[in-house]
Amino acid sequence: MAVNTQQLTRYKKEGRLITVLTAWDYLIAQAIDQAGVDVIMVGDSLAMVALGYDTTIPLTLDEMIHHAKAVRRGVKAALLVVDLPFMTYQESPEQAMRSAGRVLKETGAQAVKLEGGYPAMVQTVARLIKAGIPVMGHVGLTPQSVHQFGGFRQQGKSSKSGERILQEAIALEQAGAFAIVLEHIPEDLALRISQKLIIPTIGIGAGAHCDGQVLVTADLLGLSGWSPPFAKAYVNLRETIAQAAQAFCTEVREHQFPESDAKN
């Protein structure tokens, strides 16, 4: 049975933790969907792990849609959420409507994710919800603001900044968001937010008390050359792939592959 946005709130009420992974192509999407992950996110992290950018900022909406269409072909059961790239929604609610509308119409995704919980963004979220576009929020460390933060630094460490993030999460829930990502904030703050909200919180670097957890799949698979300290690699595919490629090169150069069926 396919997962939908309303199920996630039910999962929270039942105490069932929610699993979220990212995908950027058909094969990765198909594999993690068949593994039973609840939500697959076409995150703008693909700018770094799939396209080689230093940050998420250069990613365009056309690039995101291209990858999301490939992911959609591999997803049968999970809820598919697509990030809106930097400067494709911050300008105005109208811009956000156009961008989100394109994503849903062209990719078949069920929802979009927007970063930030400041008043103008809350208004934008409310506008999208009113138009029938499901929205996942994102507060704490918002990677599209990396230059403003001075790097990928933990947010909400002071009582003032922590209270601001809490109020942003509350405002996003009131605007109609169906879930909120809490990224790289103190564990006690994530607990406060998770207890305060009716909708589920999805943590990444926010401790163990969120209603679900998300990882960038490239980090989970050990494919990334660098990953944040809160990520966990469950396998080292980067090393496995390199070893397989080296074995192939060796066998070709030593005339071992392909095997010849010629008779002497």
matplotlib code that plots the C-alpha trace (Angstrom):
import matplotlib.pyplot as plt

x = [0.0, 1.4, 2.2, 0.4, 0.8, -2.0, -0.5, 2.6, 0.6, -1.1, 2.3, 3.3, 0.2, 0.9, 4.5, 5.7, 9.0, 9.2, 12.0, 13.2, 16.0, 17.0, 17.2, 18.5, 18.0, 15.8, 18.1, 18.6, 14.9, 13.8, 16.2, 15.2, 11.5, 11.6, 13.4, 10.3, 11.3, 8.3, 9.3, 11.7, 13.0, 14.5, 16.6, 18.6, 21.6, 21.8, 23.5, 26.5, 26.3, 25.1, 26.2, 29.4, 28.6, 30.1, 26.7, 23.0, 22.7, 23.6, 20.9, 18.2, 14.5, 15.0, 17.8, 15.6, 12.7, 14.9, 16.1, 12.7, 11.2, 13.8, 13.2, 9.4, 9.8, 11.4, 9.0, 5.9, 5.1, 6.9, 5.7, 7.7, 8.7, 10.8, 12.8, 12.3, 15.8, 17.3, 15.5, 12.7, 10.2, 11.7, 10.8, 7.0, 4.1, 3.4, 6.9, 6.5, 3.2, 4.7, 7.7, 5.7, 3.1, 5.7, 7.2, 3.9, 2.6, 5.9, 7.3, 4.3, 5.6, 3.1, 4.6, 7.3, 9.7, 10.6, 13.3, 12.6, 9.9, 10.1, 6.8, 7.0, 7.8, 5.0, 2.6, 4.0, 3.4, -0.2, -0.7, 0.5, -1.6, -4.7, -4.0, -3.9, -0.1, 1.2, 4.3, 7.0, 8.8, 12.4, 13.9, 17.2, 20.2, 18.8, 21.5, 20.3, 21.3, 24.7, 26.5, 24.4, 25.2, 28.9, 29.0, 27.1, 26.9, 24.5, 21.6, 19.5, 22.3, 21.3, 17.9, 17.0, 17.7, 16.2, 12.9, 12.9, 13.2, 10.4, 8.1, 9.0, 8.0, 4.7, 3.9, 4.6, 2.3, -0.4, 0.1, -0.7, 2.7, 2.2, 5.7, 8.9, 12.5, 14.7, 18.3, 21.4, 19.8, 20.4, 18.6, 16.7, 15.3, 14.3, 12.5, 10.6, 9.5, 8.5, 6.4, 4.8, 3.7, 0.9, 2.6, 5.7, 9.2, 11.9, 15.4, 18.8, 21.5, 18.8, 19.0, 16.9, 13.6, 12.2, 9.3, 11.4, 14.9, 16.3, 19.7, 21.2, 21.5, 24.9, 26.1, 24.2, 25.9, 29.4, 29.5, 30.2, 33.8, 32.7, 29.6, 28.5, 29.4, 25.8, 25.5, 26.1, 27.5, 26.0, 28.3, 31.4, 30.3, 32.8, 35.6, 33.7, 33.1, 36.8, 37.9, 35.5, 36.7, 40.4, 39.7, 38.1, 41.1, 43.5, 41.6, 41.3, 45.0, 46.1, 43.8, 41.6, 38.3, 36.4, 37.3, 38.1, 36.2, 38.8, 40.3, 44.1]
y = [0.0, 3.4, 5.9, 9.2, 12.4, 11.7, 8.3, 10.0, 11.8, 8.5, 6.9, 9.6, 9.0, 5.3, 5.8, 4.3, 5.9, 7.2, 6.4, 8.8, 8.5, 10.5, 9.4, 11.0, 8.3, 5.3, 2.5, 4.1, 4.9, 1.4, -0.2, 1.9, 1.8, -2.0, -2.0, -0.4, 3.2, 5.4, 8.6, 9.1, 12.6, 14.0, 16.4, 19.3, 17.4, 15.8, 19.0, 17.8, 14.0, 13.6, 16.8, 17.6, 21.2, 22.4, 23.5, 23.0, 26.6, 26.2, 23.5, 24.6, 23.7, 22.0, 19.8, 18.9, 18.0, 15.9, 13.8, 13.6, 12.1, 9.4, 8.7, 8.6, 5.7, 3.7, 4.5, 2.4, 2.5, 5.4, 8.9, 11.0, 14.5, 16.9, 19.9, 23.2, 24.5, 27.8, 30.9, 29.0, 29.9, 32.6, 35.5, 35.3, 32.9, 33.2, 32.0, 29.2, 28.2, 28.0, 26.0, 23.6, 23.2, 22.3, 19.7, 18.0, 18.1, 17.1, 14.5, 12.9, 13.7, 14.0, 16.9, 19.5, 20.6, 24.3, 25.6, 28.2, 29.2, 33.0, 34.9, 35.4, 31.7, 30.6, 32.7, 31.0, 27.5, 28.5, 29.6, 26.3, 24.3, 26.3, 25.4, 21.7, 21.3, 19.3, 20.9, 19.5, 22.2, 22.4, 24.4, 24.5, 24.2, 25.1, 24.3, 26.9, 29.5, 28.0, 31.3, 33.2, 30.7, 30.8, 27.1, 23.9, 24.9, 23.6, 26.0, 26.7, 26.4, 29.6, 29.9, 32.8, 30.9, 27.7, 29.6, 31.1, 27.6, 26.3, 29.1, 28.6, 25.0, 25.8, 28.4, 26.0, 23.4, 26.1, 27.0, 23.4, 21.6, 17.8, 17.3, 19.2, 18.3, 19.4, 19.6, 19.9, 21.3, 20.3, 17.1, 18.7, 21.4, 18.7, 16.9, 20.1, 20.6, 17.0, 17.1, 20.4, 19.5, 17.2, 16.6, 14.5, 15.8, 14.2, 14.6, 14.8, 15.5, 16.4, 13.4, 10.4, 12.0, 13.0, 11.1, 9.9, 10.1, 11.0, 10.4, 11.3, 7.9, 8.6, 9.0, 5.8, 3.8, 5.3, 6.9, 10.4, 11.6, 13.7, 13.4, 15.3, 14.0, 13.0, 10.8, 7.0, 4.8, 1.3, 0.1, 1.4, 1.2, 3.8, 1.4, -1.6, 0.2, 1.2, -2.3, -3.7, -1.1, -1.9, -5.6, -5.0, -2.9, -5.5, -8.4, -6.5, -5.5, -9.1, -10.6, -12.3, -10.5, -11.3, -15.0, -16.3, -19.3, -19.7, -23.2, -23.6]
z = [0.0, -1.0, 1.8, 1.8, 3.8, 6.3, 7.2, 8.5, 11.2, 12.1, 12.4, 14.9, 17.0, 16.9, 17.9, 14.6, 13.6, 10.0, 7.7, 5.0, 2.4, -0.6, -4.2, -7.4, -10.1, -11.0, -9.7, -6.2, -6.0, -6.9, -4.4, -1.4, -2.3, -2.4, 1.0, 2.5, 3.3, 4.1, 2.3, -0.6, -1.0, -4.1, -2.0, -3.4, -1.8, -5.3, -6.4, -4.4, -4.5, -8.1, -9.9, -8.1, -6.9, -3.6, -2.2, -3.1, -4.4, -8.1, -8.6, -11.1, -11.2, -14.5, -13.1, -10.1, -12.3, -14.5, -11.6, -9.9, -13.0, -13.0, -9.3, -9.8, -12.3, -9.5, -6.7, -6.2, -2.5, -0.7, -0.5, -3.0, -1.8, -4.0, -2.7, -4.4, -5.3, -4.1, -5.5, -7.1, -4.3, -2.0, -4.2, -3.8, -3.2, -6.9, -7.8, -5.3, -6.9, -10.3, -9.2, -7.0, -9.7, -12.3, -9.9, -9.2, -12.8, -14.5, -12.0, -10.4, -6.9, -4.1, -2.2, -2.1, 0.6, 1.3, 3.7, 6.4, 8.8, 8.8, 8.3, 4.6, 4.1, 6.4, 4.2, 1.1, 2.6, 3.5, 0.0, -1.4, 1.0, 0.0, -3.6, -2.7, -2.8, 0.2, 1.8, 4.1, 6.1, 7.0, 9.9, 11.8, 9.5, 6.1, 3.5, 1.0, 3.6, 4.1, 3.3, 5.7, 8.5, 7.6, 6.9, 7.9, 11.6, 14.2, 14.8, 17.9, 20.4, 22.3, 24.1, 21.8, 18.5, 19.9, 20.7, 17.2, 15.6, 17.9, 16.9, 13.2, 13.5, 15.2, 12.5, 9.7, 11.3, 11.6, 8.0, 7.0, 6.6, 6.9, 8.4, 9.3, 8.9, 11.8, 10.7, 12.9, 16.1, 19.7, 20.8, 23.6, 21.2, 18.8, 21.6, 22.6, 19.0, 18.5, 21.7, 20.8, 17.3, 16.1, 12.8, 12.6, 12.9, 10.7, 12.2, 10.6, 13.1, 15.6, 18.0, 18.7, 19.8, 16.5, 14.9, 12.1, 10.6, 7.2, 5.7, 2.4, 0.7, -0.6, 3.0, 4.1, 1.3, 1.9, -1.5, -0.4, -0.2, 2.8, 5.0, 8.1, 11.6, 12.3, 9.2, 9.3, 6.6, 6.7, 4.0, 2.1, -1.5, -2.6, -1.7, -3.2, -6.5, -6.7, -6.0, -8.7, -11.2, -10.4, -10.8, -14.2, -15.4, -14.2, -16.0, -19.2, -19.3, -18.5, -21.1, -18.5, -19.4, -21.5, -21.5, -24.9, -26.3, -29.1, -29.2, -29.5]

ax = plt.figure().add_subplot(projection="3d")
ax.plot(x, y, z, "-o")
ax.set_aspect("equal")
plt.show()
